[in-house]
């Protein structure tokens, strides 16, 4: 499954709205990747803590990773869907 932006349509190369959407799509993709990376770190930290014993440091790493991942993912997912919906609406209307 590819998450690349759709190919620009004729006449849209100088459209500032589409350029801004592409920029937002790029940043949401980056935030998604980093957010899921923090979730993976939280999972690995939790598994290691379960295997070797929970310490304050391990608990802090797991909690901080979950908080940072959530802060990154929540707006990135919403904005990503908004950009996709706006692009789909433009295509349906012939813009």
Contact map, one row per residue, 1 for C-alpha under 8 A:
11100000000000000000000000000000000000000000000000000000000000000000000000000000000000000000000
11110000000000000000000000000000000000000000000000000000000000000000000000000000000000000000000
11111000000000000000000000001000000000000000000000000000000000000000000000000000000000000000000
01111100000000000000000000000000000000000000000000000000000000000000000000000000000000000000000
00111110000000000000010010000000000000000000000000000000000000000000000000000000000000000000000
00011111000000000000000000000000000000000000000000000000000000000000000000000000000000000000000
00001111100000000000000000000000000000000000000000000000000000000000000000000000000000000000000
00000111110110000000000000000000000000000000000000000000000000000000000000000000000000000000000
00000011111110000000000000000000000000000000000000000000000000000000000000000000000000000000000
00000001111110000000000000000000000000000000000000000000000000000000000000000000000000000000000
00000000111111100000000000000000000000000000000000000000000000000000000000000000000000000000000
00000001111111100100000000000000000000000000000000000000000000000000000000000000000000000000000
00000001111111100010000000000000000000000000000000000000000000000000000000000000000000000000000
00000000001111110010000000000000000000000000000000000000000000000000000000000000000000000000000
00000000001111111110000000000000000000000000000000000000000000000000000000000000000000000000000
00000000000001111111000000000000000000000000000000000000000000000000000000000000000000000000000
00000000000000111111100000000000000000000000000000000000000000000000000000000000000000000000000
00000000000100111111110000000000000000000000000000000000000000000000000000000000000000000000000
00000000000011111111111000000000000000000000000000000000000000000000000000000000000000000000000
00000000000000011111111100000000000000000000000000000000000000000000000000000000000000000000000
00000000000000001111111110000000000000000000000000000000000000000000000000000000001000000000000
00001000000000000111111111000000000000000000000000000000000000000000000000000000000000000000000
00000000000000000011111111100000000000000000000000000000000000000000000000000000000000000000000
00000000000000000001111111110000000000000000000000000000000000000000000000000011001000000000000
00001000000000000000111111111000000000000000000000000000000000000000000000000011001000000000000
00000000000000000000011111111100000000000000000000000000000000000000000000000000000000000000000
00000000000000000000001111111110000000000000000000000000000000000000000000010000000000000000000
00000000000000000000000111111111000000000000000000000000000000000000000000011011000000000000000
00100000000000000000000011111111100000000000000000000000000000000000000000010001000000000000000
00000000000000000000000001111111110000000000000000000000000000000000000000000000000000000000000
00000000000000000000000000111111111000000000000000000000000000000000000110010000000000000000000
00000000000000000000000000011111111100000000000000000000000000000000000110011000000000000000000
00000000000000000000000000001111111110000000000000000000000000000000000000000000000000000000000
00000000000000000000000000000111111111000000000000000000000000000000100100000000000000000000000
00000000000000000000000000000011111111100000000000000000000000000001111110000000000000000000000
00000000000000000000000000000001111111110000000000000000000000000000100010000000000000000000000
00000000000000000000000000000000111111111000000000000000000000000000100000000000000000000000000
00000000000000000000000000000000011111111100000000000000000000001101100000000000000000000000000
00000000000000000000000000000000001111111110000000000000000000001100100000000000000000000000000
00000000000000000000000000000000000111111111000000000000000000000000000000000000000000000000000
00000000000000000000000000000000000011111111100000000000000001001000000000000000000000000000000
00000000000000000000000000000000000001111111110000000000000011101100000000000000000000000000000
00000000000000000000000000000000000000111111111000000000000001000000000000000000000000000000000
00000000000000000000000000000000000000011111111100000000000000000000000000000000000000000000000
00000000000000000000000000000000000000001111111110000000010011000000000000000000000000000000000
00000000000000000000000000000000000000000111111111000000011001000000000000000000000000000000000
00000000000000000000000000000000000000000011111111100000000000000000000000000000000000000000000
00000000000000000000000000000000000000000001111111111000000000000000000000000000000000000000000
00000000000000000000000000000000000000000000111111111110011000000000000000000000000000000000000
00000000000000000000000000000000000000000000011111111100000000000000000000000000000000000000000
00000000000000000000000000000000000000000000001111111000000000000000000000000000000000000000000
00000000000000000000000000000000000000000000000111111100000000000000000000000000000000000000000
00000000000000000000000000000000000000000000000111111110000000000000000000000000000000000000000
00000000000000000000000000000000000000000000000011011111011000000000000000000000000000000000000
00000000000000000000000000000000000000000000000010001111111000000000000000000000000000000000000
00000000000000000000000000000000000000000000000000000111111100000000000000000000000000000000000
00000000000000000000000000000000000000000000000000000011111110000000000000000000000000000000000
00000000000000000000000000000000000000000000110010000111111111000000000000000000000000000000000
00000000000000000000000000000000000000000000010010000111111111100000000000000000000000000000000
00000000000000000000000000000000000000000000000000000001111111110000000000000000000000000000000
00000000000000000000000000000000000000000100100000000000111111111000000000000000000000000000000
00000000000000000000000000000000000000001110110000000000011111111100000000000000000000000000000
00000000000000000000000000000000000000000100000000000000001111111110000000000000000000000000000
00000000000000000000000000000000000000000000000000000000000111111111000000000000000000000000000
00000000000000000000000000000000000001101100000000000000000011111111100000000000000000000000000
00000000000000000000000000000000000001100100000000000000000001111111110000000000000000000000000
00000000000000000000000000000000000000000000000000000000000000111111111000000000000000000000000
00000000000000000000000000000000001001000000000000000000000000011111111100000000000000000000000
00000000000000000000000000000000011111100000000000000000000000001111111110000000000000000000000
00000000000000000000000000000000001000000000000000000000000000000111111111000000000000000000000
00000000000000000000000000000000001000000000000000000000000000000011111111100000000000000000000
00000000000000000000000000000011011000000000000000000000000000000001111111110000000000000000000
00000000000000000000000000000011001100000000000000000000000000000000111111111000000000000000000
00000000000000000000000000000000000000000000000000000000000000000000011111111100000000000000000
00000000000000000000000000000000000000000000000000000000000000000000001111111110000000000000000
00000000000000000000000000111011000000000000000000000000000000000000000111111111000000000000000
00000000000000000000000000010001000000000000000000000000000000000000000011111111100000000000000
00000000000000000000000000000000000000000000000000000000000000000000000001111111110000000000000
00000000000000000000000110010000000000000000000000000000000000000000000000111111111000000000000
00000000000000000000000110011000000000000000000000000000000000000000000000011111111100000000000
00000000000000000000000000000000000000000000000000000000000000000000000000001111111110000000000
00000000000000000000000000000000000000000000000000000000000000000000000000000111111111000000000
00000000000000000000100110000000000000000000000000000000000000000000000000000011111111100000000
00000000000000000000000000000000000000000000000000000000000000000000000000000001111111110000000
00000000000000000000000000000000000000000000000000000000000000000000000000000000111111111000000
00000000000000000000000000000000000000000000000000000000000000000000000000000000011111111100000
00000000000000000000000000000000000000000000000000000000000000000000000000000000001111111110000
00000000000000000000000000000000000000000000000000000000000000000000000000000000000111111111000
00000000000000000000000000000000000000000000000000000000000000000000000000000000000011111111100
00000000000000000000000000000000000000000000000000000000000000000000000000000000000001111111111
00000000000000000000000000000000000000000000000000000000000000000000000000000000000000111111111
00000000000000000000000000000000000000000000000000000000000000000000000000000000000000011111111
00000000000000000000000000000000000000000000000000000000000000000000000000000000000000001111111
00000000000000000000000000000000000000000000000000000000000000000000000000000000000000000111111
00000000000000000000000000000000000000000000000000000000000000000000000000000000000000000111111
